[in-house]
Every structure is written in structure tokens, then in C-alpha cells.
Amino acid sequence: MKIGISCYATLGGSGAVATELGKALAARGHEVHFIVSGIPFRLGLFQDNIYVHEVETAMYPVLRSSPLDLALAAKMADVAGQFELDILHVHYAMPYAVCAFLAREILGGDHPVRIVTTLHGTDITVLGQDPLLRDIIRLGIEKSDVVTAVSQSLIDQTNELFEPRCPIRKIHNFVDLDLFSKADVRHLRAKIAPDGERILLHMSNFREVKRIPDVMAIFASVRKEIPAKLLLVGEGPELDHARKLSEQMCVARDVHFLGKRDEVAALLSLGDVLLLPSSKESFGLVALEAMACSVPVVGSDAGGIPEVVEDGVSGFLSPVGDVDSMAANALRLLRDDALWQQFSQAARRRAQTFSLDDKVSQYEALYERLVARREGAPCL
């Protein structure tokens, strides 16, 4: 098949999943075209069957801005028509599903490309709450041939907000178990924690929903009880706040700001515990990737996190904002080596149920059924 993929190129779970999906499909012999505004951050080196089409925009003084969404729709139409794509798989309803619908309208009936939209969270849990955007998000959902979501929690929220005419299909996010496994990072650990300190880790795009003050408060509580270091990986609007909090809480010397990094598996392998106290999390891909690296998770029970982390088995989950409980749970793991080993092994086993091969096969089967379906047929 010939498959177009559009996603955010920046750091975040949706872009990572879309990129890994495209790479896996290409490895299976499909022709994959990324139609994007920037090179996806996990795309990596050249790979057979993968093509990248960057959207270019021009500034028009009368518009006072660059019409990126319209340019993206035009690019989708151009690529879909030129390369005779069978599928446009877009990640996020807003703006990508709407752009895909416009692209299909541009093509007319000459090329009936099918639209698959995967919901990842923000377009529903944040943008979907805005009355001004709700109708256009609904349009993107309704004009898609099939809509998938990465968790049952997200499906439930979408059904409540939009009452879609066709059922939304659940396909969980996935992890490459060969790429994400416990790495030998003893040399790095010796540099970061030379005196055997325990290492807590948080990796995100540092938005408000990640509750960075909670991350810092949990670490400060743990640091009062045992020697520990905190690794903060990623970039985003709350990063400066984290720096200020580290000074205010007198833990700055034990907090390492590592910025945006590509060697994710090695960094995750450094952690003894991953902190994920988010107020909203449609799935929690970083939790899954950490678990694949045998790192237990301590976090909130928000959204889809409980569908990934088994509370009391592969991690500990607490109500959003309950930093005292999260700190206590982190200390339980960090103080008891036998318990940590038990949770570490359980985390890896749990991650194995979200294998890349299994989930890619689900998408592949969905594409095949969609392409075979006659035009105008009812819900797939």
C-alpha cells in the first residue's frame, strides 16, 4: 500500500508513535510518505520506502501570518494525487484530519484516498473543550473514514463530547522492545550519581498538564529522606519554572536539565523511577517506554495511565496532585531493592504486551479493510 502520514514533528508522544509506525510500515514493504511541516524528531537516518514532503509556506502581508494549515492541506492533496496514495493517516483531529478532508475535496472523485485519524489526546481533552473549535474538530472526526484512539479513556471522552456516528477503534500506543530495553549505562550513572544516589527521571514536553511543580515537590520530598538525583529530559514552556523551583527548594545541585535528547532508551535506563504526575494523559507513552527499559513508574491515575501502568504491580498511581502519596511510593521503591526488582521485572513484562509488531499489524489490517471497502459503505 501507499500510505501518507501527517503528524507533529516536535517532541511528544503523537509524533513519536506516528514516526515509529511509518518506519515499521516501510520495513514491511509499504511505501510511506511523511507530509509534515518539519522532519519528525524520531525519523532518524535514511530508510527504504520512506519519503518526506515538507510543507513550505509563504508570508502574505495582507494575511499577517503564514497559512500553514491551508498549505498542509494543499500539500496532502498534491502528494496523494501524485503518488496515488491509498491512505492518509493523520495524527490529531485538529488540524490534521480537517486538512486531510480538505485535501480529499481538492482531489475530488479522481482519487478516493481513505482518511484514518488517530486521536492522541490534546485535540479532545484540551481543544475539544473550546466551543469555538469543537465544531471543526467534529468535522475532522466525521469526515474521516475511520477514527482510532490510543486508549479507552480517550474514546470515552470523545464519545461524551462529540457523539460520533461511527464507533472509535482502540489501538493502544506501542513500543519497539528491541530498541527500548535496559541498556548498560553504568559509566553514565557513575558520572551523574557518583556516590550511588538513586535517580528519578521525568521526560516530557514540559507543558502545564505535566504538573512540573509536582515533579519538583516529589523529588524534594524524596531528597530529604535519601540521597537522590533528578534528571529532567525535554523542552517546553514550564522548563524555566522548573529551574526556579529547583533553586527555591534548595535542590538545584541535584537536578540535571538535559534538554531535548535523541538517545531516549539510554536515558530512561538511567532512572530508578519515572515520575509522571500529569493532570491529563491520554496514554502515557513515556511510561510505556520507561517500563520497557525495566523502570517502574510513579505517577497519577489520570486518563489512560492506568491502562498502561498496573498500580501496585509495575508502578504506583495516586490521585492527581497527591504529591505526598507519590513521594511515599517513590521512597518505597527506592529504599527496598527486592521490591524495586519485582516492580522492574513486572514493568518489562507489562511493556511486552504493547509490542510494536502487534499494534502495527492492527493498523495494517485496518488499512486493508478500508481500501477493500466500497465507496459510501457504512461504518467499518
C-alpha positions in Angstrom: 0.0 0.0 0.0 0.9 3.6 -0.4 0.4 5.5 2.9 0.7 9.2 3.8 1.3 10.1 7.4 1.0 13.6 8.9 1.9 14.4 12.5 3.6 17.0 14.7 7.3 17.0 14.2 8.1 18.2 17.7 8.8 16.3 20.9 5.8 14.4 22.1 4.1 11.0 22.1 1.9 11.5 19.0 4.9 12.4 16.7 6.9 9.5 18.2 4.1 7.0 17.6 3.4 8.3 14.1 7.1 8.2 13.1 7.7 4.7 14.5 4.5 3.4 12.8 5.7 4.8 9.5 9.2 3.3 9.8 7.7 -0.1 10.7 5.2 0.0 7.8 8.1 0.9 5.4 10.1 -2.1 6.8 7.1 -4.3 5.9 7.4 -3.1 2.3 4.7 -0.4 2.2 5.5 3.0 0.6 5.3 5.7 3.3 5.1 9.4 2.7 5.5 11.8 5.6 3.7 15.0 4.8 4.9 17.4 7.6 6.0 20.9 8.5 9.3 19.7 9.8 11.3 16.4 9.9 9.8 14.2 12.7 12.3 14.1 15.6 12.5 10.3 15.6 12.7 9.7 11.9 16.5 9.1 12.0 18.6 8.1 9.1 17.6 7.2 5.5 15.3 4.2 5.2 14.0 2.4 2.1 10.3 3.1 1.2 10.2 6.4 3.2 9.7 9.8 1.6 9.4 13.1 3.3 7.5 16.0 1.9 7.9 19.2 3.9 5.2 21.9 3.7 6.5 25.3 2.7 4.6 28.4 3.4 5.0 32.0 2.2 4.2 35.1 4.1 1.5 37.3 2.7 1.3 40.8 4.2 -2.4 41.0 3.8 -2.9 37.8 5.9 -0.4 38.9 8.6 0.5 35.3 9.0 1.6 32.2 7.2 -1.5 30.0 6.3 0.2 26.7 7.4 -3.0 24.6 7.7 -4.1 25.5 4.2 -0.6 24.9 2.8 -0.6 21.5 4.6 -4.0 20.6 3.0 -2.7 21.6 -0.4 0.5 19.5 0.1 -1.6 16.5 1.2 -3.6 16.7 -2.0 -0.5 17.1 -4.1 1.3 14.1 -2.6 -1.8 12.0 -2.5 -2.6 12.7 -6.2 1.0 12.5 -7.5 1.9 9.2 -5.7 -1.6 7.7 -5.7 -1.8 7.2 -2.0 -4.3 4.7 -0.7 -4.4 6.0 2.9 -3.9 9.4 4.6 -3.2 8.6 8.2 -3.3 11.7 10.3 -2.4 12.1 13.9 -4.7 14.6 15.7 -8.1 15.7 14.5 -7.0 19.3 14.8 -5.7 20.4 12.4 -4.6 17.2 10.5 -8.0 15.5 10.0 -9.5 18.7 8.8 -6.6 19.2 6.4 -7.0 15.7 5.1 -10.7 16.3 4.4 -9.8 19.5 2.5 -7.1 17.6 0.6 -9.7 14.9 -0.5 -12.1 17.7 -1.5 -9.3 19.2 -3.7 -8.7 15.9 -5.3 -12.4 15.4 -6.0 -13.5 11.9 -7.1 -10.4 11.3 -9.2 -8.6 9.6 -6.3 -10.6 8.3 -3.4 -7.9 8.4 -0.7 -9.1 7.0 2.6 -8.6 9.0 5.8 -7.6 7.4 9.1 -7.5 9.8 12.0 -5.7 8.8 15.3 -6.7 10.8 18.4 -3.9 11.3 20.9 -5.5 13.5 23.5 -4.9 17.2 23.3 -7.3 17.7 20.4 -10.0 16.2 22.6 -9.1 16.9 26.2 -7.9 20.5 25.7 -9.0 21.8 22.3 -12.3 19.9 22.4 -13.3 21.9 25.4 -13.2 25.2 23.4 -16.7 25.9 22.0 -15.1 27.8 19.1 -13.1 24.8 18.0 -15.5 22.0 18.9 -17.4 22.0 15.6 -14.3 22.0 13.4 -12.9 19.1 15.4 -16.2 17.3 15.0 -15.9 17.9 11.2 -12.5 16.3 11.2 -13.8 13.3 13.0 -17.0 12.9 11.0 -15.2 13.2 7.6 -12.6 10.6 8.5 -13.2 7.1 7.2 -12.0 5.5 10.4 -11.1 7.1 13.7 -8.8 5.4 16.2 -7.8 6.4 19.7 -4.8 5.4 21.9 -6.8 4.5 25.0 -10.3 3.6 26.2 -10.2 6.7 28.4 -9.8 8.9 25.3 -12.6 7.0 23.5 -14.9 7.6 26.4 -14.1 11.4 26.5 -14.5 11.7 22.7 -17.9 9.9 22.8 -19.1 12.1 25.6 -18.0 15.3 23.8 -18.8 14.5 20.1 -21.1 11.5 20.0 -19.5 10.4 16.7 -21.8 8.5 14.2 -19.2 5.6 13.8 -17.5 3.8 16.7 -14.0 4.8 17.5 -11.5 1.9 17.4 -9.0 1.4 20.2 -5.4 0.8 19.2 -3.0 1.4 22.0 0.3 3.0 21.6 3.3 0.7 21.2 7.0 0.3 21.9 9.8 -1.2 20.0 11.0 -3.7 22.5 14.4 -4.2 20.7 15.1 -0.5 20.9 13.7 0.1 24.3 15.3 -2.3 26.7 17.6 -1.9 29.7 20.9 -0.5 28.5 24.2 -0.8 30.2 24.7 2.8 31.4 27.0 2.2 34.3 29.5 4.7 33.0 26.9 7.4 32.7 25.4 6.6 36.1 28.8 6.9 37.7 29.1 10.5 36.4 25.6 11.6 37.4 25.3 9.7 40.7 29.0 9.1 41.7 28.1 8.3 45.3 25.4 5.8 44.5 22.5 8.2 44.7 19.1 7.0 43.4 18.0 8.6 40.2 14.5 9.9 39.5 13.6 10.9 36.0 10.9 13.0 34.2 10.7 13.2 30.4 8.1 15.4 28.7 7.3 18.4 26.6 7.0 20.4 29.9 3.5 21.7 29.4 1.2 22.7 32.2 -0.6 19.4 32.2 2.6 17.6 33.1 2.4 19.3 36.5 6.1 20.1 36.7 5.8 21.7 40.2 4.5 18.3 41.4 7.6 16.6 39.9 9.8 19.1 41.8 7.9 18.7 45.0 8.0 14.9 44.8 11.8 15.0 44.2 12.3 17.5 47.1 10.5 15.2 49.5 12.5 12.1 48.3 15.7 14.1 48.5 15.0 14.9 52.2 15.0 11.2 53.0 17.7 9.7 50.8 20.5 10.8 48.5 19.0 11.3 45.1 19.3 13.0 41.7 16.6 14.2 39.3 17.0 14.1 35.5 14.7 16.4 33.5 14.6 15.5 29.8 12.8 17.6 27.2 11.9 21.2 26.5 8.8 23.3 26.9 7.2 26.3 28.5 7.4 25.0 32.1 11.2 24.4 31.9 12.2 27.8 33.3 9.7 27.3 36.1 11.4 24.0 37.0 14.8 25.8 37.2 13.4 28.4 39.6 11.7 25.8 41.7 14.9 23.8 42.0 16.6 26.9 43.4 13.7 27.7 45.8 13.5 24.2 47.1 17.3 24.1 47.5 17.8 21.0 45.3 19.3 22.7 42.3 22.7 20.9 42.7 20.9 17.6 42.4 18.8 18.4 39.4 20.2 17.9 35.9 18.5 19.6 32.9 19.3 17.5 29.9 17.1 19.2 27.3 15.8 17.5 24.2 17.7 14.3 23.5 17.5 11.5 20.9 19.1 8.7 23.0 15.9 8.1 24.8 16.4 4.4 25.8 19.7 5.1 27.3 18.4 8.0 29.3 15.4 6.0 30.6 17.7 3.2 31.6 19.4 5.6 34.0 16.3 6.0 36.0 15.3 4.1 39.1 11.8 5.6 38.9 10.0 7.6 36.3 7.8 10.4 37.6 4.6 11.1 35.7 2.1 13.2 37.8 0.2 14.5 34.8 -3.3 16.0 35.2 -4.2 14.8 31.7 -2.6 11.9 29.8 -4.4 10.1 27.1 -2.0 7.2 27.2 1.4 8.0 28.7 3.9 6.8 26.0 6.9 7.8 28.1 5.6 5.5 30.9 5.5 2.6 28.4 9.0 3.3 27.1 10.4 3.5 30.6 8.7 0.2 31.6 10.2 -1.4 28.5 13.6 -0.3 30.0 12.6 -2.0 33.3 11.9 1.3 35.1 8.9 1.4 37.4 6.5 4.4 37.2 5.3 6.6 40.0 2.5 9.0 38.9 -1.1 9.9 38.7 -4.1 7.9 37.7 -5.1 10.4 35.1 -6.6 9.4 31.7 -5.1 6.4 30.1 -2.2 5.9 32.5 -4.0 3.1 34.4 -4.3 1.2 31.1 -0.5 1.1 30.9 0.8 1.0 34.4 -0.6 -1.7 36.7 -1.0 0.0 40.1 0.9 -1.9 42.7 2.5 -4.2 40.2 4.6 -2.2 37.6 4.3 1.1 39.4 2.3 3.1 41.8 -0.6 5.5 40.9 -2.2 8.2 43.0 -4.9 10.8 42.5 -3.7 13.9 40.6 -2.0 16.4 42.9 -1.3 13.9 45.7 2.4 14.6 45.8 2.7 13.2 49.4 1.5 9.8 48.2 3.7 9.8 45.1 6.8 10.7 47.2 6.0 8.0 49.7 5.6 5.5 46.8 8.8 6.5 45.2 10.6 6.1 48.6 9.1 2.6 49.0 10.7 1.5 45.7 14.0 3.3 46.2 14.5 2.0 49.7 13.7 -1.6 49.1 15.9 -3.3 46.5 13.9 -6.5 46.4 10.6 -4.6 45.8 12.3 -2.5 43.2 13.5 -5.6 41.4 10.0 -7.1 41.5 8.4 -4.0 40.0 11.2 -3.6 37.5 10.6 -7.1 36.1 6.9 -6.6 36.1 7.3 -3.3 34.2 9.2 -5.0 31.4 6.6 -7.8 31.2 3.8 -5.3 31.0 5.6 -3.4 28.2 5.8 -6.6 26.2 2.0 -6.6 25.9 2.3 -3.3 23.8 4.7 -4.6 21.2 5.3 -2.7 18.0 4.7 -5.7 15.8 1.3 -6.4 17.3 0.0 -2.8 17.0 1.4 -2.2 13.5 -0.4 -5.3 12.4 -3.6 -3.9 13.8 -3.1 -0.7 11.7 -2.1 -2.7 8.7 -5.3 -4.8 8.9 -7.4 -1.7 9.3 -5.9 -0.1 6.2 -6.5 -3.3 4.2 -10.2 -3.5 5.2 -10.6 0.2 4.5 -9.1 0.1 1.0 -11.2 -3.0 0.2 -14.4 -1.4 1.4 -16.7 0.0 -1.3 -17.2 3.8 -1.5 -20.1 5.0 0.5 -20.4 1.9 2.6 -21.5 2.2 6.3 -19.1 2.4 9.2 -16.2 -0.1 9.0 
